[in-house]
């Protein structure tokens, strides 16, 4: 069976300008023995035309990718900030963070069906659901998704997924959403530290600085509220959520490696199945022990629960599959931009005090997050950029020094033929 890559269809659109250029160049025919001078001019014009045509096509592809990047950033920002604010609003009527986590995680089951709909709409060679499922199951090994693989490679990630979301939602009950969203940004620093220790990733000084800034921001955020027990517990819950998220990402890379779109969709759907089969008992136990209790099912704000689940599902879909249309860095920027959105909402809906310490902590954590977005070869690119600027400055200085002397020389050259006559 021929193996299909889920990345081929989205990325083929970006490569279409190159294919078009190849066809245009192949249709050109040489003229019949032009003269030397006549041949050079059209060739130069033709080369210039091809270059400008290629540059225009490339710039159009880049502009399209940037446009999609802006759309993805807005979608990530709005869905993440919206789900956070809606969770805060839900807890006013429905104080059950674990039940909300369980309910939202069940929606992960929709990942693979939604992916298959996209596969049917976009792929040239369509496969049945069973064929596509079997092909994506190769991600787990030659034997596919067996019971042993389910409990060793899927179940641990289901637990980490539940813990990450539960700790995040429980923290929203304790502290304001601005602090929660900015502290969760520290998960990128934790990912770097775990990858450096466990995966032996490349050491980068700038990322160590970013990790230090993240830790300093956590301490300053704790100090902003005067080390009260209520805020300390909330901050500890967010840091725990960020740590679980970082552990999830590092273990995924260690045990499973990288996944294609279909494989990622199937994996997330399996997490939803695991949640339904094995986590459902916990909300039931919490209900009967009255830890998370509600008097009647009619009192449950189903609109808020479904709205939160849809926003969280949208956030995860865009974050996992947005790479098909734009740059991964832009998607991460959307998470940072959700912090000022939450801050504006908190300013008008809660009694948050943006004192100097809190503002500095937010800026420090945001700066650390942005430093972690720098590519591994950023120092090489910076050196090349500075070298080009230095060379260009020298060339401009040399041209400026040569211009004053060029005038008299050209006048003397023009004057010599008249004296000779």
Long-range contacts (C-beta under 8 A, 24 or more apart in sequence): 1-131, 1-135, 2-125, 3-135, 4-123, 4-125, 4-127, 4-135, 5-260, 6-115, 6-119, 6-260, 6-261, 6-262, 6-263, 7-260, 7-261, 7-324, 9-119, 9-122, 9-123, 9-124, 10-122, 10-261, 10-324, 10-325, 11-324, 14-61, 14-64, 14-65, 17-57, 17-58, 17-60, 17-61, 18-57, 20-57, 21-50, 21-53, 21-54, 21-57, 24-50, 24-53, 25-50, 65-325, 65-326, 65-327, 66-326, 68-325, 68-326, 69-325, 69-326, 69-327, 69-330, 70-330, 72-318, 72-322, 72-325, 72-326, 72-330, 72-331, 72-334, 73-330, 73-331, 73-333, 73-334, 73-337, 74-334, 75-314, 75-318, 75-322, 75-334, 76-315, 76-318, 76-319, 76-322, 76-331, 76-334, 76-335, 76-338, 77-334, 77-335, 77-337, 77-338, 77-341, 78-341, 79-311, 79-312, 79-314, 79-315, 79-318, 80-181, 80-311, 80-315, 80-334, 80-335, 80-338, 81-181, 81-338, 81-341, 81-342, 81-345, 82-311, 83-308, 83-311, 83-312, 83-315, 84-172, 84-177, 84-180, 84-181, 84-338, 84-342, 85-177, 85-342, 85-345, 86-304, 86-307, 86-308, 86-311, 87-169, 87-172, 87-308, 88-172, 88-177, 89-304, 90-301, 90-304, 90-305, 90-308, 91-172, 91-173, 93-299, 93-301, 93-304, 94-294, 94-299, 94-300, 94-301, 94-304, 94-305, 95-173, 95-292, 96-283, 96-286, 96-292, 96-293, 96-294, 97-166, 97-169, 97-170, 97-172, 97-173, 97-292, 98-166, 98-170, 98-282, 98-283, 98-286, 98-292, 99-283, 99-286, 99-287, 99-292, 100-169, 100-305, 100-308, 101-162, 101-165, 101-166, 101-169, 102-162, 102-275, 102-279, 102-280, 102-282, 102-283, 103-305, 103-309, 104-165, 104-305, 104-308, 104-309, 104-312, 104-313, 105-161, 105-162, 105-165, 105-271, 105-272, 105-275, 105-279, 106-272, 106-275, 106-276, 106-309, 107-272, 107-309, 107-310, 107-312, 107-313, 108-268, 108-269, 108-271, 108-272, 108-275, 108-313, 108-316, 109-269, 109-272, 109-273, 109-276, 110-269, 110-272, 110-313, 111-264, 111-265, 111-266, 111-268, 111-269, 111-272, 111-316, 111-317, 112-136, 112-262, 112-265, 112-266, 112-268, 112-269, 113-269, 114-265, 114-317, 115-261, 115-262, 115-265, 115-266, 115-321, 119-262, 132-262, 133-266, 135-262, 136-260, 136-262, 136-263, 136-265, 136-266, 137-266, 139-256, 139-259, 139-260, 139-263, 139-266, 139-267, 140-256, 145-270, 150-270, 150-274, 153-255, 153-256, 154-267, 154-270, 154-271, 154-274, 155-274, 155-278, 156-251, 157-248, 157-251, 157-252, 157-267, 157-271, 158-270, 158-271, 158-274, 158-275, 158-278, 158-279, 160-244, 160-245, 160-247, 160-248, 160-251, 161-248, 161-271, 161-275, 162-275, 162-279, 163-240, 163-241, 163-244, 164-241, 164-244, 164-245, 164-248, 165-241, 165-312, 166-241, 167-237, 167-238, 167-240, 167-241, 167-244, 168-237, 168-238, 168-241, 170-237, 171-234, 171-235, 171-237, 171-238, 171-241, 173-234, 174-230, 174-231, 174-233, 174-234, 174-237, 175-225, 175-230, 175-231, 175-234, 175-235, 175-238, 176-346, 176-350, 176-352, 177-342, 177-345, 177-346, 178-339, 178-342, 178-343, 178-346, 178-352, 178-362, 179-221, 179-231, 179-234, 179-235, 179-238, 179-358, 180-234, 180-238, 180-342, 181-338, 181-339, 181-342, 182-217, 182-221, 182-339, 182-361, 182-362, 182-365, 182-366, 183-217, 183-218, 183-221, 183-235, 183-238, 183-239, 183-242, 183-365, 184-238, 184-241, 184-242, 184-245, 185-214, 185-242, 185-335, 185-336, 185-339, 185-365, 185-366, 185-368, 185-369, 186-214, 186-215, 186-217, 186-218, 186-239, 186-242, 186-365, 186-368, 186-369, 187-241, 187-242, 187-243, 187-245, 187-246, 188-214, 188-246, 188-332, 188-369, 188-372, 189-213, 189-214, 189-215, 189-368, 189-369, 189-372, 190-214, 190-242, 190-243, 190-245, 190-246, 191-245, 191-246, 191-249, 191-250, 192-372, 193-246, 194-246, 194-247, 194-250, 195-250, 195-253, 198-250, 198-254, 199-250, 199-253, 199-254, 202-376, 204-376, 206-371, 206-374, 206-378, 207-371, 207-372, 207-374, 209-368, 209-371, 210-367, 210-368, 210-369, 210-371, 210-372, 211-368, 212-368, 213-364, 213-365, 213-367, 213-368, 213-371, 214-364, 214-365, 214-368, 214-369, 216-364, 217-361, 217-362, 217-364, 217-365, 217-368, 218-361, 218-365, 220-357, 220-358, 220-360, 220-361, 220-364, 221-358, 221-361, 221-362, 221-365, 223-357, 224-355, 224-357, 224-358, 224-361, 261-321, 261-324, 264-320, 264-321, 265-320, 265-321, 268-316, 268-320, 329-373, 332-369, 332-373, 333-373, 335-369, 336-366, 336-369, 336-370, 339-366
